[in-house]
Amino acid sequence: MTDQTVSTEVTPEVEVDEAVDDTQPASAADSLENEGEIAADYLEELLDIADLDGDIDTYVEGGRAHVSIVTDGDLLVGPDGSVLEALQELARLAVMTETGRRSRLMLDIAGHRDRRRKELETLAKEAIADVKESGEPVRLVPMNPFERKIVHDVVAAAGLISESEGEEPRRCVVVRPA
Protein backbone atom coordinates (compact mmCIF):
# COMPACT_ATOMS: atom_id res chain seq x y z
CA MET A 1 0.00 0.00 0.00
CA THR A 2 1.35 3.44 -0.88
CA ASP A 3 0.86 6.66 1.02
CA GLN A 4 -0.82 9.27 -1.00
CA THR A 5 -1.29 12.83 0.06
CA VAL A 6 -4.38 14.46 -1.19
CA SER A 7 -4.34 18.20 -1.29
CA THR A 8 -7.56 20.04 -1.55
CA GLU A 9 -7.49 23.77 -1.80
CA VAL A 10 -10.59 25.61 -0.78
CA THR A 11 -10.88 29.13 -2.05
CA PRO A 12 -13.67 31.05 -0.40
CA GLU A 13 -15.72 33.30 -2.57
CA VAL A 14 -14.96 36.89 -1.65
CA GLU A 15 -16.92 39.84 -2.89
CA VAL A 16 -14.74 42.80 -3.69
CA ASP A 17 -16.18 46.26 -3.60
CA GLU A 18 -14.08 48.13 -6.11
CA ALA A 19 -15.33 51.51 -4.85
CA VAL A 20 -13.42 51.01 -1.57
CA ASP A 21 -9.66 51.41 -1.79
CA ASP A 22 -8.07 50.27 1.48
CA THR A 23 -4.59 51.09 0.19
CA GLN A 24 -5.23 54.84 0.50
CA PRO A 25 -4.61 56.42 3.92
CA ALA A 26 -7.65 57.77 5.71
CA SER A 27 -8.05 61.52 5.53
CA ALA A 28 -7.16 63.56 8.58
CA ALA A 29 -10.84 64.33 9.15
CA ASP A 30 -11.73 60.63 8.99
CA SER A 31 -8.93 59.86 11.42
CA LEU A 32 -10.16 62.50 13.86
CA GLU A 33 -13.76 61.28 13.53
CA ASN A 34 -12.49 57.78 14.32
CA GLU A 35 -10.70 59.11 17.43
CA GLY A 36 -13.95 60.70 18.59
CA GLU A 37 -15.90 57.50 18.05
CA ILE A 38 -13.34 55.39 19.92
CA ALA A 39 -13.37 57.82 22.84
CA ALA A 40 -17.17 58.03 22.82
CA ASP A 41 -17.49 54.24 22.93
CA TYR A 42 -15.00 54.06 25.80
CA LEU A 43 -16.73 56.82 27.79
CA GLU A 44 -20.16 55.32 27.14
CA GLU A 45 -18.92 52.05 28.59
CA LEU A 46 -17.61 53.89 31.68
CA LEU A 47 -20.96 55.64 32.12
CA ASP A 48 -22.74 52.29 31.89
CA ILE A 49 -20.42 50.70 34.47
CA ALA A 50 -20.96 53.64 36.85
CA ASP A 51 -24.71 53.63 36.09
CA LEU A 52 -24.62 57.33 35.15
CA ASP A 53 -26.77 59.06 32.57
CA GLY A 54 -25.38 61.16 29.77
CA ASP A 55 -25.68 61.68 26.05
CA ILE A 56 -22.44 61.69 24.09
CA ASP A 57 -21.80 63.88 21.05
CA THR A 58 -18.68 63.90 18.88
CA TYR A 59 -17.40 66.40 16.36
CA VAL A 60 -14.17 67.62 14.80
CA GLU A 61 -13.08 71.22 15.21
CA GLY A 62 -9.78 73.07 15.11
CA GLY A 63 -7.83 70.00 14.02
CA ARG A 64 -8.87 67.83 16.95
CA ALA A 65 -11.60 65.43 17.92
CA HIS A 66 -14.10 66.68 20.49
CA VAL A 67 -16.34 64.59 22.69
CA SER A 68 -19.07 66.17 24.78
CA ILE A 69 -21.02 64.43 27.51
CA VAL A 70 -24.36 66.13 28.03
CA THR A 71 -25.47 65.44 31.57
CA ASP A 72 -27.00 67.09 34.62
CA GLY A 73 -24.77 67.94 37.52
CA ASP A 74 -21.05 68.25 37.96
CA LEU A 75 -20.21 64.80 39.33
CA LEU A 76 -18.22 63.97 36.19
CA VAL A 77 -16.55 67.39 36.20
CA GLY A 78 -15.26 67.25 39.77
CA PRO A 79 -13.63 70.02 41.75
CA ASP A 80 -11.91 72.46 39.38
CA GLY A 81 -12.48 70.02 36.50
CA SER A 82 -10.23 67.35 38.01
CA VAL A 83 -12.53 64.42 37.14
CA LEU A 84 -13.05 65.82 33.63
CA GLU A 85 -9.26 66.03 33.14
CA ALA A 86 -8.82 62.44 34.35
CA LEU A 87 -11.59 61.17 32.05
CA GLN A 88 -10.04 63.07 29.14
CA GLU A 89 -6.69 61.38 29.76
CA LEU A 90 -8.35 57.96 30.00
CA ALA A 91 -10.20 58.61 26.72
CA ARG A 92 -6.93 59.69 25.06
CA LEU A 93 -5.27 56.48 26.29
CA ALA A 94 -8.15 54.42 24.88
CA VAL A 95 -7.68 56.13 21.50
CA MET A 96 -3.91 55.59 21.59
CA THR A 97 -4.38 51.92 22.49
CA GLU A 98 -6.73 51.46 19.54
CA THR A 99 -4.89 53.55 16.92
CA GLY A 100 -1.28 53.50 18.08
CA ARG A 101 -1.16 57.30 17.82
CA ARG A 102 -1.24 59.99 20.50
CA SER A 103 -4.53 61.89 20.56
CA ARG A 104 -5.23 65.57 21.22
CA LEU A 105 -8.87 64.74 21.93
CA MET A 106 -10.79 67.36 23.89
CA LEU A 107 -13.51 66.30 26.32
CA ASP A 108 -16.24 68.56 27.70
CA ILE A 109 -18.76 67.52 30.31
CA ALA A 110 -21.97 69.41 31.13
CA GLY A 111 -20.65 72.48 29.28
CA HIS A 112 -17.86 72.99 31.83
CA ARG A 113 -15.15 73.87 29.28
CA ASP A 114 -17.37 76.41 27.52
CA ARG A 115 -18.19 78.13 30.82
CA ARG A 116 -14.54 78.03 31.87
CA ARG A 117 -13.45 79.49 28.50
CA LYS A 118 -15.72 82.51 29.04
CA GLU A 119 -14.40 82.99 32.60
CA LEU A 120 -10.80 82.83 31.37
CA GLU A 121 -11.44 85.27 28.53
CA THR A 122 -12.84 87.74 31.09
CA LEU A 123 -9.86 87.15 33.41
CA ALA A 124 -7.42 87.69 30.53
CA LYS A 125 -9.14 90.92 29.46
CA GLU A 126 -8.94 92.23 33.03
CA ALA A 127 -5.22 91.38 33.17
CA ILE A 128 -4.69 93.10 29.81
CA ALA A 129 -6.41 96.24 31.10
CA ASP A 130 -4.25 96.17 34.27
CA VAL A 131 -1.04 95.77 32.26
CA LYS A 132 -1.98 98.59 29.87
CA GLU A 133 -2.85 100.87 32.79
CA SER A 134 0.14 100.12 35.03
CA GLY A 135 2.77 99.03 32.52
CA GLU A 136 3.68 96.25 34.97
CA PRO A 137 3.43 92.48 34.36
CA VAL A 138 0.43 90.64 35.84
CA ARG A 139 0.75 87.07 37.12
CA LEU A 140 -2.43 85.00 36.96
CA VAL A 141 -3.41 82.03 39.11
CA PRO A 142 -2.07 78.56 38.21
CA MET A 143 -3.90 76.90 35.31
CA ASN A 144 -3.84 73.69 33.34
CA PRO A 145 -2.53 73.72 29.73
CA PHE A 146 -6.04 74.07 28.22
CA GLU A 147 -6.72 77.14 30.34
CA ARG A 148 -3.31 78.72 29.70
CA LYS A 149 -3.80 78.36 25.94
CA ILE A 150 -7.06 80.30 26.10
CA VAL A 151 -5.37 83.14 28.03
CA HIS A 152 -2.36 83.20 25.67
CA ASP A 153 -4.71 83.51 22.67
CA VAL A 154 -6.66 86.42 24.18
CA VAL A 155 -3.45 88.23 25.18
CA ALA A 156 -1.91 87.75 21.72
CA ALA A 157 -5.08 89.08 20.07
CA ALA A 158 -4.78 92.21 22.25
CA GLY A 159 -1.18 92.75 21.08
CA LEU A 160 0.49 92.03 24.41
CA ILE A 161 2.96 89.31 25.43
CA SER A 162 2.27 86.35 27.69
CA GLU A 163 4.50 83.60 29.02
CA SER A 164 3.92 80.52 31.09
CA GLU A 165 6.08 80.28 34.20
CA GLY A 166 6.53 77.74 36.96
CA GLU A 167 6.21 73.98 37.19
CA GLU A 168 3.05 71.89 36.94
CA PRO A 169 0.64 71.96 38.70
CA ARG A 170 1.53 75.54 39.76
CA ARG A 171 2.29 76.75 36.19
CA CYS A 172 0.70 80.13 35.48
CA VAL A 173 0.51 82.82 32.81
CA VAL A 174 2.28 86.16 33.17
CA VAL A 175 0.92 88.97 30.97
CA ARG A 176 3.50 91.61 29.99
CA PRO A 177 3.43 94.88 28.04
CA ALA A 178 4.40 94.58 24.39
C-alpha positions in Angstrom: 0.0 0.0 0.0 1.3 3.4 -0.9 0.9 6.7 1.0 -0.8 9.3 -1.0 -1.3 12.8 0.1 -4.4 14.5 -1.2 -4.3 18.2 -1.3 -7.6 20.0 -1.6 -7.5 23.8 -1.8 -10.6 25.6 -0.8 -10.9 29.1 -2.1 -13.7 31.0 -0.4 -15.7 33.3 -2.6 -15.0 36.9 -1.6 -16.9 39.8 -2.9 -14.7 42.8 -3.7 -16.2 46.3 -3.6 -14.1 48.1 -6.1 -15.3 51.5 -4.8 -13.4 51.0 -1.6 -9.7 51.4 -1.8 -8.1 50.3 1.5 -4.6 51.1 0.2 -5.2 54.8 0.5 -4.6 56.4 3.9 -7.7 57.8 5.7 -8.0 61.5 5.5 -7.2 63.6 8.6 -10.8 64.3 9.1 -11.7 60.6 9.0 -8.9 59.9 11.4 -10.2 62.5 13.9 -13.8 61.3 13.5 -12.5 57.8 14.3 -10.7 59.1 17.4 -13.9 60.7 18.6 -15.9 57.5 18.0 -13.3 55.4 19.9 -13.4 57.8 22.8 -17.2 58.0 22.8 -17.5 54.2 22.9 -15.0 54.1 25.8 -16.7 56.8 27.8 -20.2 55.3 27.1 -18.9 52.0 28.6 -17.6 53.9 31.7 -21.0 55.6 32.1 -22.7 52.3 31.9 -20.4 50.7 34.5 -21.0 53.6 36.9 -24.7 53.6 36.1 -24.6 57.3 35.2 -26.8 59.1 32.6 -25.4 61.2 29.8 -25.7 61.7 26.0 -22.4 61.7 24.1 -21.8 63.9 21.1 -18.7 63.9 18.9 -17.4 66.4 16.4 -14.2 67.6 14.8 -13.1 71.2 15.2 -9.8 73.1 15.1 -7.8 70.0 14.0 -8.9 67.8 16.9 -11.6 65.4 17.9 -14.1 66.7 20.5 -16.3 64.6 22.7 -19.1 66.2 24.8 -21.0 64.4 27.5 -24.4 66.1 28.0 -25.5 65.4 31.6 -27.0 67.1 34.6 -24.8 67.9 37.5 -21.0 68.3 38.0 -20.2 64.8 39.3 -18.2 64.0 36.2 -16.6 67.4 36.2 -15.3 67.2 39.8 -13.6 70.0 41.8 -11.9 72.5 39.4 -12.5 70.0 36.5 -10.2 67.3 38.0 -12.5 64.4 37.1 -13.0 65.8 33.6 -9.3 66.0 33.1 -8.8 62.4 34.3 -11.6 61.2 32.1 -10.0 63.1 29.1 -6.7 61.4 29.8 -8.3 58.0 30.0 -10.2 58.6 26.7 -6.9 59.7 25.1 -5.3 56.5 26.3 -8.2 54.4 24.9 -7.7 56.1 21.5 -3.9 55.6 21.6 -4.4 51.9 22.5 -6.7 51.5 19.5 -4.9 53.6 16.9 -1.3 53.5 18.1 -1.2 57.3 17.8 -1.2 60.0 20.5 -4.5 61.9 20.6 -5.2 65.6 21.2 -8.9 64.7 21.9 -10.8 67.4 23.9 -13.5 66.3 26.3 -16.2 68.6 27.7 -18.8 67.5 30.3 -22.0 69.4 31.1 -20.6 72.5 29.3 -17.9 73.0 31.8 -15.2 73.9 29.3 -17.4 76.4 27.5 -18.2 78.1 30.8 -14.5 78.0 31.9 -13.5 79.5 28.5 -15.7 82.5 29.0 -14.4 83.0 32.6 -10.8 82.8 31.4 -11.4 85.3 28.5 -12.8 87.7 31.1 -9.9 87.1 33.4 -7.4 87.7 30.5 -9.1 90.9 29.5 -8.9 92.2 33.0 -5.2 91.4 33.2 -4.7 93.1 29.8 -6.4 96.2 31.1 -4.3 96.2 34.3 -1.0 95.8 32.3 -2.0 98.6 29.9 -2.9 100.9 32.8 0.1 100.1 35.0 2.8 99.0 32.5 3.7 96.2 35.0 3.4 92.5 34.4 0.4 90.6 35.8 0.8 87.1 37.1 -2.4 85.0 37.0 -3.4 82.0 39.1 -2.1 78.6 38.2 -3.9 76.9 35.3 -3.8 73.7 33.3 -2.5 73.7 29.7 -6.0 74.1 28.2 -6.7 77.1 30.3 -3.3 78.7 29.7 -3.8 78.4 25.9 -7.1 80.3 26.1 -5.4 83.1 28.0 -2.4 83.2 25.7 -4.7 83.5 22.7 -6.7 86.4 24.2 -3.4 88.2 25.2 -1.9 87.8 21.7 -5.1 89.1 20.1 -4.8 92.2 22.2 -1.2 92.8 21.1 0.5 92.0 24.4 3.0 89.3 25.4 2.3 86.3 27.7 4.5 83.6 29.0 3.9 80.5 31.1 6.1 80.3 34.2 6.5 77.7 37.0 6.2 74.0 37.2 3.0 71.9 36.9 0.6 72.0 38.7 1.5 75.5 39.8 2.3 76.8 36.2 0.7 80.1 35.5 0.5 82.8 32.8 2.3 86.2 33.2 0.9 89.0 31.0 3.5 91.6 30.0 3.4 94.9 28.0 4.4 94.6 24.4 
